[in-house]
């Protein structure tokens, strides 16, 4: 992903998928396109060990990747041109 939107959501009571859905909804409203990739800090994903910064997890239509360069509670969300994208 070359271009994306940085989203902050520190609602610790909400599930990660809910927080990603909020970011995706805002992205769709603002840019008119469905995002298909989201980067989060490894500590935010329970199923991914913190030391594996490139692990890929797919959640619905949005590919979830971890990166230590993204701060906790931040979501770098956008469109990855190399992924298949069913919605326009």
Biopython code that builds the backbone (N, CA, C, O; Angstrom):
import numpy as np
from Bio.PDB.StructureBuilder import StructureBuilder

atoms = [
    (1, "UNK", "N", (0.849, -1.173, 0.000)),
    (1, "UNK", "CA", (0.000, 0.000, 0.000)),
    (1, "UNK", "C", (0.891, 1.231, 0.000)),
    (1, "UNK", "O", (1.753, 1.389, 0.865)),
    (2, "UNK", "N", (0.679, 2.088, -0.964)),
    (2, "UNK", "CA", (1.438, 3.334, -1.048)),
    (2, "UNK", "C", (0.711, 4.488, -0.385)),
    (2, "UNK", "O", (1.339, 5.370, 0.201)),
    (3, "UNK", "N", (-0.610, 4.486, -0.475)),
    (3, "UNK", "CA", (-1.416, 5.559, 0.090)),
    (3, "UNK", "C", (-2.464, 4.940, 0.991)),
    (3, "UNK", "O", (-3.103, 3.952, 0.630)),
    (4, "UNK", "N", (-2.637, 5.523, 2.159)),
    (4, "UNK", "CA", (-3.645, 5.025, 3.080)),
    (4, "UNK", "C", (-4.071, 6.122, 4.030)),
    (4, "UNK", "O", (-3.612, 7.261, 3.945)),
    (5, "UNK", "N", (-4.946, 5.759, 4.923)),
    (5, "UNK", "CA", (-5.447, 6.700, 5.921)),
    (5, "UNK", "C", (-5.036, 6.189, 7.294)),
    (5, "UNK", "O", (-5.168, 4.999, 7.580)),
    (6, "UNK", "N", (-4.546, 7.072, 8.135)),
    (6, "UNK", "CA", (-4.199, 6.702, 9.498)),
    (6, "UNK", "C", (-5.397, 6.992, 10.382)),
    (6, "UNK", "O", (-5.905, 8.113, 10.402)),
    (7, "UNK", "N", (-5.849, 5.980, 11.115)),
    (7, "UNK", "CA", (-7.043, 6.069, 11.959)),
    (7, "UNK", "C", (-6.637, 5.743, 13.383)),
    (7, "UNK", "O", (-5.903, 4.782, 13.611)),
    (8, "UNK", "N", (-7.105, 6.531, 14.347)),
    (8, "UNK", "CA", (-6.828, 6.283, 15.765)),
    (8, "UNK", "C", (-8.117, 5.868, 16.451)),
    (8, "UNK", "O", (-9.149, 6.524, 16.306)),
    (9, "UNK", "N", (-8.052, 4.767, 17.205)),
    (9, "UNK", "CA", (-9.217, 4.272, 17.944)),
    (9, "UNK", "C", (-8.697, 3.569, 19.193)),
    (9, "UNK", "O", (-8.159, 2.465, 19.110)),
    (10, "UNK", "N", (-8.858, 4.201, 20.339)),
    (10, "UNK", "CA", (-8.348, 3.614, 21.584)),
    (10, "UNK", "C", (-9.462, 3.020, 22.445)),
    (10, "UNK", "O", (-9.316, 2.926, 23.663)),
    (11, "UNK", "N", (-10.563, 2.622, 21.829)),
    (11, "UNK", "CA", (-11.674, 1.998, 22.539)),
    (11, "UNK", "C", (-11.270, 0.568, 22.910)),
    (11, "UNK", "O", (-11.497, -0.365, 22.140)),
    (12, "UNK", "N", (-10.678, 0.408, 24.077)),
    (12, "UNK", "CA", (-10.158, -0.898, 24.492)),
    (12, "UNK", "C", (-11.262, -1.913, 24.778)),
    (12, "UNK", "O", (-10.983, -3.108, 24.876)),
    (13, "UNK", "N", (-12.504, -1.462, 24.914)),
    (13, "UNK", "CA", (-13.619, -2.381, 25.165)),
    (13, "UNK", "C", (-14.130, -3.030, 23.879)),
    (13, "UNK", "O", (-14.780, -4.075, 23.926)),
    (14, "UNK", "N", (-13.843, -2.421, 22.742)),
    (14, "UNK", "CA", (-14.310, -2.947, 21.456)),
    (14, "UNK", "C", (-13.323, -3.977, 20.910)),
    (14, "UNK", "O", (-12.115, -3.879, 21.123)),
    (15, "UNK", "N", (-13.864, -4.958, 20.206)),
    (15, "UNK", "CA", (-13.031, -5.964, 19.539)),
    (15, "UNK", "C", (-12.233, -5.303, 18.417)),
    (15, "UNK", "O", (-12.635, -4.269, 17.883)),
    (16, "UNK", "N", (-11.107, -5.906, 18.067)),
    (16, "UNK", "CA", (-10.268, -5.380, 16.990)),
    (16, "UNK", "C", (-11.053, -5.302, 15.688)),
    (16, "UNK", "O", (-10.934, -4.315, 14.961)),
    (17, "UNK", "N", (-11.852, -6.319, 15.377)),
    (17, "UNK", "CA", (-12.616, -6.303, 14.131)),
    (17, "UNK", "C", (-13.597, -5.132, 14.091)),
    (17, "UNK", "O", (-13.797, -4.529, 13.036)),
    (18, "UNK", "N", (-14.203, -4.812, 15.217)),
    (18, "UNK", "CA", (-15.120, -3.671, 15.291)),
    (18, "UNK", "C", (-14.381, -2.377, 15.016)),
    (18, "UNK", "O", (-14.881, -1.508, 14.302)),
    (19, "UNK", "N", (-13.205, -2.250, 15.575)),
    (19, "UNK", "CA", (-12.409, -1.038, 15.378)),
    (19, "UNK", "C", (-11.964, -0.899, 13.922)),
    (19, "UNK", "O", (-11.929, 0.206, 13.381)),
    (20, "UNK", "N", (-11.625, -2.025, 13.292)),
    (20, "UNK", "CA", (-11.253, -2.001, 11.877)),
    (20, "UNK", "C", (-12.466, -1.640, 11.027)),
    (20, "UNK", "O", (-12.352, -0.877, 10.067)),
    (21, "UNK", "N", (-13.630, -2.190, 11.381)),
    (21, "UNK", "CA", (-14.851, -1.867, 10.644)),
    (21, "UNK", "C", (-15.190, -0.381, 10.736)),
    (21, "UNK", "O", (-15.669, 0.202, 9.763)),
    (22, "UNK", "N", (-14.948, 0.236, 11.888)),
    (22, "UNK", "CA", (-15.170, 1.687, 12.023)),
    (22, "UNK", "C", (-14.269, 2.458, 11.071)),
    (22, "UNK", "O", (-14.712, 3.372, 10.375)),
    (23, "UNK", "N", (-12.995, 2.074, 11.052)),
    (23, "UNK", "CA", (-12.035, 2.747, 10.172)),
    (23, "UNK", "C", (-12.422, 2.544, 8.708)),
    (23, "UNK", "O", (-12.359, 3.478, 7.908)),
    (24, "UNK", "N", (-12.826, 1.313, 8.362)),
    (24, "UNK", "CA", (-13.206, 1.006, 6.978)),
    (24, "UNK", "C", (-14.449, 1.784, 6.572)),
    (24, "UNK", "O", (-14.530, 2.267, 5.443)),
    (25, "UNK", "N", (-15.415, 1.914, 7.471)),
    (25, "UNK", "CA", (-16.633, 2.674, 7.182)),
    (25, "UNK", "C", (-16.289, 4.140, 6.900)),
    (25, "UNK", "O", (-16.784, 4.724, 5.937)),
    (26, "UNK", "N", (-15.448, 4.722, 7.737)),
    (26, "UNK", "CA", (-15.050, 6.110, 7.530)),
    (26, "UNK", "C", (-14.297, 6.257, 6.203)),
    (26, "UNK", "O", (-14.518, 7.212, 5.458)),
    (27, "UNK", "N", (-13.406, 5.297, 5.919)),
    (27, "UNK", "CA", (-12.637, 5.333, 4.677)),
    (27, "UNK", "C", (-13.578, 5.311, 3.470)),
    (27, "UNK", "O", (-13.416, 6.096, 2.535)),
    (28, "UNK", "N", (-14.574, 4.396, 3.496)),
    (28, "UNK", "CA", (-15.549, 4.314, 2.395)),
    (28, "UNK", "C", (-16.319, 5.616, 2.231)),
    (28, "UNK", "O", (-16.525, 6.084, 1.112)),
    (29, "UNK", "N", (-16.746, 6.202, 3.351)),
    (29, "UNK", "CA", (-17.499, 7.464, 3.296)),
    (29, "UNK", "C", (-16.643, 8.601, 2.746)),
    (29, "UNK", "O", (-17.121, 9.419, 1.959)),
    (30, "UNK", "N", (-15.406, 8.649, 3.151)),
    (30, "UNK", "CA", (-14.521, 9.751, 2.756)),
    (30, "UNK", "C", (-13.994, 9.612, 1.327)),
    (30, "UNK", "O", (-13.961, 10.591, 0.581)),
    (31, "UNK", "N", (-13.578, 8.390, 0.939)),
    (31, "UNK", "CA", (-12.905, 8.194, -0.338)),
    (31, "UNK", "C", (-13.749, 7.466, -1.378)),
    (31, "UNK", "O", (-13.363, 7.406, -2.545)),
    (32, "UNK", "N", (-14.895, 6.911, -0.980)),
    (32, "UNK", "CA", (-15.778, 6.250, -1.925)),
    (32, "UNK", "C", (-15.291, 4.898, -2.420)),
    (32, "UNK", "O", (-15.788, 4.391, -3.425)),
    (33, "UNK", "N", (-14.335, 4.316, -1.734)),
    (33, "UNK", "CA", (-13.795, 3.012, -2.132)),
    (33, "UNK", "C", (-13.676, 2.122, -0.905)),
    (33, "UNK", "O", (-13.495, 2.607, 0.212)),
    (34, "UNK", "N", (-13.779, 0.812, -1.123)),
    (34, "UNK", "CA", (-13.651, -0.168, -0.052)),
    (34, "UNK", "C", (-12.172, -0.455, 0.199)),
    (34, "UNK", "O", (-11.476, -0.885, -0.721)),
    (35, "UNK", "N", (-11.675, -0.233, 1.408)),
    (35, "UNK", "CA", (-10.279, -0.590, 1.695)),
    (35, "UNK", "C", (-10.133, -2.108, 1.724)),
    (35, "UNK", "O", (-11.084, -2.824, 2.037)),
    (36, "UNK", "N", (-8.940, -2.594, 1.398)),
    (36, "UNK", "CA", (-8.726, -4.033, 1.421)),
    (36, "UNK", "C", (-7.495, -4.455, 2.222)),
    (36, "UNK", "O", (-7.132, -5.631, 2.235)),
    (37, "UNK", "N", (-6.856, -3.495, 2.887)),
    (37, "UNK", "CA", (-5.704, -3.841, 3.720)),
    (37, "UNK", "C", (-5.626, -2.890, 4.908)),
    (37, "UNK", "O", (-5.942, -1.705, 4.793)),
    (38, "UNK", "N", (-5.206, -3.418, 6.035)),
    (38, "UNK", "CA", (-5.065, -2.617, 7.248)),
    (38, "UNK", "C", (-3.851, -3.095, 8.023)),
    (38, "UNK", "O", (-3.692, -4.292, 8.262)),
    (39, "UNK", "N", (-2.993, -2.160, 8.415)),
    (39, "UNK", "CA", (-1.824, -2.471, 9.228)),
    (39, "UNK", "C", (-2.069, -2.007, 10.658)),
    (39, "UNK", "O", (-2.559, -0.901, 10.883)),
    (40, "UNK", "N", (-1.725, -2.858, 11.624)),
    (40, "UNK", "CA", (-1.834, -2.531, 13.049)),
    (40, "UNK", "C", (-0.570, -2.986, 13.756)),
    (40, "UNK", "O", (0.206, -3.772, 13.211)),
    (41, "UNK", "N", (-0.364, -2.494, 14.962)),
    (41, "UNK", "CA", (0.773, -2.927, 15.773)),
    (41, "UNK", "C", (0.567, -4.385, 16.182)),
    (41, "UNK", "O", (-0.563, -4.777, 16.472)),
    (42, "UNK", "N", (1.624, -5.199, 16.215)),
    (42, "UNK", "CA", (1.486, -6.620, 16.575)),
    (42, "UNK", "C", (0.802, -6.862, 17.920)),
    (42, "UNK", "O", (0.133, -7.881, 18.090)),
    (43, "UNK", "N", (0.955, -5.956, 18.866)),
    (43, "UNK", "CA", (0.352, -6.140, 20.184)),
    (43, "UNK", "C", (-1.174, -6.097, 20.152)),
    (43, "UNK", "O", (-1.830, -6.510, 21.109)),
    (44, "UNK", "N", (-1.734, -5.600, 19.061)),
    (44, "UNK", "CA", (-3.187, -5.468, 18.964)),
    (44, "UNK", "C", (-3.858, -6.748, 18.482)),
    (44, "UNK", "O", (-5.075, -6.889, 18.603)),
    (45, "UNK", "N", (-3.089, -7.675, 17.941)),
    (45, "UNK", "CA", (-3.637, -8.914, 17.403)),
    (45, "UNK", "C", (-3.281, -10.054, 18.346)),
    (45, "UNK", "O", (-2.113, -10.415, 18.490)),
    (46, "UNK", "N", (-4.292, -10.611, 18.980)),
    (46, "UNK", "CA", (-4.067, -11.655, 19.989)),
    (46, "UNK", "C", (-3.481, -12.930, 19.409)),
    (46, "UNK", "O", (-2.717, -13.612, 20.092)),
    (47, "UNK", "N", (-3.815, -13.275, 18.167)),
    (47, "UNK", "CA", (-3.383, -14.535, 17.581)),
    (47, "UNK", "C", (-2.012, -14.474, 16.928)),
    (47, "UNK", "O", (-1.514, -15.488, 16.438)),
    (48, "UNK", "N", (-1.393, -13.295, 16.916)),
    (48, "UNK", "CA", (-0.089, -13.134, 16.277)),
    (48, "UNK", "C", (0.954, -12.822, 17.344)),
    (48, "UNK", "O", (0.798, -11.846, 18.078)),
    (49, "UNK", "N", (2.006, -13.618, 17.450)),
    (49, "UNK", "CA", (3.059, -13.308, 18.420)),
    (49, "UNK", "C", (3.657, -11.928, 18.152)),
    (49, "UNK", "O", (3.825, -11.538, 16.997)),
    (50, "UNK", "N", (3.976, -11.196, 19.207)),
    (50, "UNK", "CA", (4.480, -9.824, 19.082)),
    (50, "UNK", "C", (5.769, -9.725, 18.271)),
    (50, "UNK", "O", (6.050, -8.679, 17.687)),
    (51, "UNK", "N", (6.558, -10.803, 18.227)),
    (51, "UNK", "CA", (7.831, -10.733, 17.512)),
    (51, "UNK", "C", (7.685, -11.032, 16.016)),
    (51, "UNK", "O", (8.676, -10.961, 15.289)),
    (52, "UNK", "N", (6.493, -11.361, 15.539)),
    (52, "UNK", "CA", (6.273, -11.651, 14.128)),
    (52, "UNK", "C", (5.594, -10.467, 13.459)),
    (52, "UNK", "O", (4.368, -10.426, 13.361)),
    (53, "UNK", "N", (6.386, -9.499, 12.997)),
    (53, "UNK", "CA", (5.863, -8.226, 12.497)),
    (53, "UNK", "C", (5.266, -8.312, 11.098)),
    (53, "UNK", "O", (4.657, -7.344, 10.643)),
    (54, "UNK", "N", (5.418, -9.438, 10.401)),
    (54, "UNK", "CA", (4.898, -9.519, 9.040)),
    (54, "UNK", "C", (3.783, -10.543, 8.880)),
    (54, "UNK", "O", (3.385, -10.846, 7.755)),
    (55, "UNK", "N", (3.281, -11.073, 9.966)),
    (55, "UNK", "CA", (2.218, -12.081, 9.914)),
    (55, "UNK", "C", (0.969, -11.494, 9.263)),
    (55, "UNK", "O", (0.589, -10.360, 9.557)),
    (56, "UNK", "N", (0.333, -12.257, 8.385)),
    (56, "UNK", "CA", (-0.869, -11.808, 7.701)),
    (56, "UNK", "C", (-2.081, -12.572, 8.216)),
    (56, "UNK", "O", (-2.053, -13.799, 8.316)),
    (57, "UNK", "N", (-3.116, -11.861, 8.534)),
    (57, "UNK", "CA", (-4.376, -12.444, 8.976)),
    (57, "UNK", "C", (-5.462, -11.805, 8.129)),
    (57, "UNK", "O", (-5.450, -10.590, 7.933)),
    (58, "UNK", "N", (-6.391, -12.584, 7.630)),
    (58, "UNK", "CA", (-7.448, -12.027, 6.798)),
    (58, "UNK", "C", (-8.734, -11.944, 7.602)),
    (58, "UNK", "O", (-9.157, -12.933, 8.201)),
    (59, "UNK", "N", (-9.352, -10.786, 7.620)),
    (59, "UNK", "CA", (-10.608, -10.550, 8.324)),
    (59, "UNK", "C", (-11.628, -10.064, 7.286)),
    (59, "UNK", "O", (-11.628, -8.891, 6.910)),
    (60, "UNK", "N", (-12.481, -10.956, 6.835)),
    (60, "UNK", "CA", (-13.471, -10.557, 5.839)),
    (60, "UNK", "C", (-12.805, -10.146, 4.547)),
    (60, "UNK", "O", (-11.998, -10.893, 3.994)),
    (61, "UNK", "N", (-13.135, -8.965, 4.062)),
    (61, "UNK", "CA", (-12.562, -8.464, 2.814)),
    (61, "UNK", "C", (-11.321, -7.616, 3.042)),
    (61, "UNK", "O", (-10.729, -7.123, 2.081)),
    (62, "UNK", "N", (-10.918, -7.438, 4.287)),
    (62, "UNK", "CA", (-9.760, -6.605, 4.592)),
    (62, "UNK", "C", (-8.632, -7.480, 5.118)),
    (62, "UNK", "O", (-8.788, -8.168, 6.126)),
    (63, "UNK", "N", (-7.496, -7.449, 4.430)),
    (63, "UNK", "CA", (-6.328, -8.182, 4.879)),
    (63, "UNK", "C", (-5.714, -7.422, 6.044)),
    (63, "UNK", "O", (-5.472, -6.219, 5.951)),
    (64, "UNK", "N", (-5.467, -8.116, 7.125)),
    (64, "UNK", "CA", (-4.884, -7.504, 8.314)),
    (64, "UNK", "C", (-3.426, -7.921, 8.406)),
    (64, "UNK", "O", (-3.108, -9.111, 8.393)),
    (65, "UNK", "N", (-2.545, -6.936, 8.499)),
    (65, "UNK", "CA", (-1.108, -7.194, 8.654)),
    (65, "UNK", "C", (-0.611, -6.443, 9.863)),
    (65, "UNK", "O", (-1.146, -5.397, 10.233)),
    (66, "UNK", "N", (0.408, -6.982, 10.467)),
    (66, "UNK", "CA", (1.002, -6.300, 11.607)),
    (66, "UNK", "C", (2.315, -5.654, 11.197)),
    (66, "UNK", "O", (3.031, -6.143, 10.323)),
    (67, "UNK", "N", (2.605, -4.545, 11.853)),
    (67, "UNK", "CA", (3.849, -3.816, 11.605)),
    (67, "UNK", "C", (4.223, -3.062, 12.873)),
    (67, "UNK", "O", (3.402, -2.350, 13.452)),
    (68, "UNK", "N", (5.453, -3.224, 13.291)),
    (68, "UNK", "CA", (5.928, -2.507, 14.477)),
    (68, "UNK", "C", (6.058, -1.007, 14.221)),
    (68, "UNK", "O", (6.220, -0.236, 15.166)),
    (69, "UNK", "N", (5.992, -0.585, 12.968)),
    (69, "UNK", "CA", (6.083, 0.845, 12.659)),
    (69, "UNK", "C", (4.752, 1.574, 12.869)),
    (69, "UNK", "O", (4.713, 2.804, 12.851)),
    (70, "UNK", "N", (3.665, 0.825, 13.067)),
    (70, "UNK", "CA", (2.372, 1.425, 13.366)),
    (70, "UNK", "C", (2.196, 1.406, 14.884)),
    (70, "UNK", "O", (2.356, 0.362, 15.515)),
    (71, "UNK", "N", (1.869, 2.553, 15.466)),
    (71, "UNK", "CA", (1.709, 2.642, 16.918)),
    (71, "UNK", "C", (0.459, 1.898, 17.383)),
    (71, "UNK", "O", (-0.506, 1.781, 16.627)),
    (72, "UNK", "N", (0.467, 1.395, 18.620)),
    (72, "UNK", "CA", (-0.741, 0.763, 19.157)),
    (72, "UNK", "C", (-1.938, 1.720, 19.078)),
    (72, "UNK", "O", (-1.793, 2.933, 19.233)),
    (73, "UNK", "N", (-3.105, 1.154, 18.838)),
    (73, "UNK", "CA", (-4.368, 1.891, 18.702)),
    (73, "UNK", "C", (-4.458, 2.730, 17.436)),
    (73, "UNK", "O", (-5.375, 3.540, 17.299)),
    (74, "UNK", "N", (-3.530, 2.552, 16.515)),
    (74, "UNK", "CA", (-3.564, 3.229, 15.226)),
    (74, "UNK", "C", (-3.792, 2.182, 14.142)),
    (74, "UNK", "O", (-3.341, 1.042, 14.258)),
    (75, "UNK", "N", (-4.493, 2.581, 13.095)),
    (75, "UNK", "CA", (-4.816, 1.697, 11.981)),
    (75, "UNK", "C", (-4.421, 2.403, 10.700)),
    (75, "UNK", "O", (-4.935, 3.481, 10.402)),
    (76, "UNK", "N", (-3.516, 1.811, 9.942)),
    (76, "UNK", "CA", (-3.147, 2.358, 8.639)),
    (76, "UNK", "C", (-3.945, 1.547, 7.632)),
    (76, "UNK", "O", (-3.617, 0.392, 7.361)),
    (77, "UNK", "N", (-4.984, 2.140, 7.082)),
    (77, "UNK", "CA", (-5.945, 1.421, 6.258)),
    (77, "UNK", "C", (-6.019, 2.040, 4.875)),
    (77, "UNK", "O", (-5.945, 3.259, 4.721)),
    (78, "UNK", "N", (-6.167, 1.181, 3.862)),
    (78, "UNK", "CA", (-6.250, 1.688, 2.500)),
    (78, "UNK", "C", (-6.433, 0.576, 1.494)),
    (78, "UNK", "O", (-7.000, -0.473, 1.801)),
    (79, "UNK", "N", (-5.953, 0.814, 0.296)),
    (79, "UNK", "CA", (-6.118, -0.139, -0.796)),
    (79, "UNK", "C", (-4.748, -0.619, -1.261)),
    (79, "UNK", "O", (-3.869, 0.171, -1.604)),
    (80, "UNK", "N", (-4.601, -1.926, -1.260)),
    (80, "UNK", "CA", (-3.389, -2.550, -1.763)),
    (80, "UNK", "C", (-3.682, -2.988, -3.193)),
    (80, "UNK", "O", (-4.512, -3.870, -3.411)),
    (81, "UNK", "N", (-3.024, -2.393, -4.145)),
    (81, "UNK", "CA", (-3.272, -2.702, -5.550)),
    (81, "UNK", "C", (-2.922, -4.103, -5.950)),
    (81, "UNK", "O", (-3.391, -4.563, -6.991)),
    (82, "UNK", "N", (-2.107, -4.826, -5.167)),
    (82, "UNK", "CA", (-1.728, -6.177, -5.527)),
    (82, "UNK", "C", (-2.730, -7.215, -5.051)),
    (82, "UNK", "O", (-2.651, -8.376, -5.452)),
    (83, "UNK", "N", (-3.679, -6.814, -4.194)),
    (83, "UNK", "CA", (-4.717, -7.730, -3.720)),
    (83, "UNK", "C", (-5.910, -7.666, -4.654)),
    (83, "UNK", "O", (-6.191, -6.618, -5.235)),
    (84, "UNK", "N", (-6.613, -8.779, -4.803)),
    (84, "UNK", "CA", (-7.845, -8.736, -5.596)),
    (84, "UNK", "C", (-8.870, -7.919, -4.833)),
    (84, "UNK", "O", (-8.958, -8.015, -3.609)),
    (85, "UNK", "N", (-9.628, -7.135, -5.533)),
    (85, "UNK", "CA", (-10.569, -6.198, -4.905)),
    (85, "UNK", "C", (-11.924, -6.381, -5.566)),
    (85, "UNK", "O", (-12.113, -5.965, -6.710)),
    (86, "UNK", "N", (-12.876, -6.999, -4.863)),
    (86, "UNK", "CA", (-14.163, -7.313, -5.459)),
    (86, "UNK", "C", (-15.130, -6.145, -5.498)),
    (86, "UNK", "O", (-15.958, -6.074, -6.407)),
    (87, "UNK", "N", (-15.056, -5.220, -4.540)),
    (87, "UNK", "CA", (-15.978, -4.085, -4.501)),
    (87, "UNK", "C", (-15.338, -2.855, -5.098)),
    (87, "UNK", "O", (-14.146, -2.622, -4.902)),
    (88, "UNK", "N", (-16.101, -2.069, -5.818)),
    (88, "UNK", "CA", (-15.568, -0.814, -6.382)),
    (88, "UNK", "C", (-16.253, 0.365, -5.785)),
    (88, "UNK", "O", (-15.940, 1.503, -6.134)),
]
sb = StructureBuilder()
sb.init_structure("model")
sb.init_model(0)
sb.init_chain("A")
sb.init_seg("    ")
for serial, (resi, resn, name, xyz) in enumerate(atoms, 1):
    if name == "N":
        sb.init_residue(resn, " ", resi, " ")
    sb.init_atom(name, np.array(xyz, "f"), 0.0, 1.0, " ", f" {name:<3s}", serial, name[0])
structure = sb.get_structure()
